[in-house]
């Protein structure tokens, strides 16, 4: 969503809108939005409001989600 790169889903980070908040997780219900495992891709998608368009829903995108890219999946 941020850089436009195509890759297999397993190589991307999935987000979904849960109770109005953007949440990362592969098994969350609903529409998913994917970014590269790169913080620049996430930031670009956030600044362009691409999550809202991809999810077709309003979802608060907290900048703190960028920690997923620096800390890894186990936080």
C-alpha positions in Angstrom: 0.0 0.0 0.0 2.8 2.4 0.7 5.4 1.6 -2.0 3.3 -0.5 -4.4 5.6 -3.5 -4.3 4.1 -6.9 -5.0 5.0 -9.8 -2.8 3.5 -13.0 -1.4 1.2 -12.3 1.6 3.4 -14.2 4.0 6.1 -11.6 3.4 3.8 -8.6 4.2 2.4 -7.2 7.4 -1.5 -7.4 7.5 -3.7 -4.8 9.1 -7.4 -4.7 9.8 -9.8 -2.3 11.4 -10.9 -3.5 14.9 -13.4 -1.4 16.8 -12.2 1.7 14.8 -8.5 1.2 15.4 -6.0 -0.1 12.9 -4.6 -3.3 14.3 -1.9 -5.7 13.0 -2.7 -9.4 12.7 -2.9 -12.1 10.2 -6.1 -13.7 11.5 -8.2 -10.6 12.3 -11.6 -10.6 10.7 -12.6 -8.3 7.9 -10.9 -6.6 5.1 -7.1 -6.6 5.3 -4.5 -4.0 4.2 -0.9 -5.1 3.6 2.4 -3.2 3.7 6.0 -4.3 3.2 7.9 -5.1 6.3 9.5 -1.7 6.1 8.7 1.3 8.3 9.0 3.7 5.3 6.2 1.8 3.5 4.0 2.0 6.6 4.6 5.7 7.0 3.9 6.4 3.4 0.6 4.5 3.5 -0.4 6.3 6.7 0.4 9.7 5.4 -1.5 9.0 2.1 -4.5 7.7 4.1 -4.2 4.4 2.1 -5.4 2.3 5.0 -8.8 4.0 5.0 -9.2 3.4 1.3 -8.0 -0.2 1.4 -10.2 -1.1 4.4 -13.2 0.9 3.2 -13.7 2.0 6.8 -12.5 4.8 9.1 -9.8 3.5 11.4 -7.5 5.4 13.6 -3.9 4.9 12.6 -1.6 5.4 15.5 2.0 6.3 14.6 3.0 3.9 17.4 2.2 1.0 15.1 5.6 1.7 13.5 7.2 -0.2 16.4 6.1 -3.4 14.6 8.9 -2.7 12.1 11.6 -2.0 14.6 10.8 -4.4 17.4 9.6 -7.4 15.4 6.5 -9.6 15.8 7.2 -10.4 19.5 7.4 -6.7 20.5 
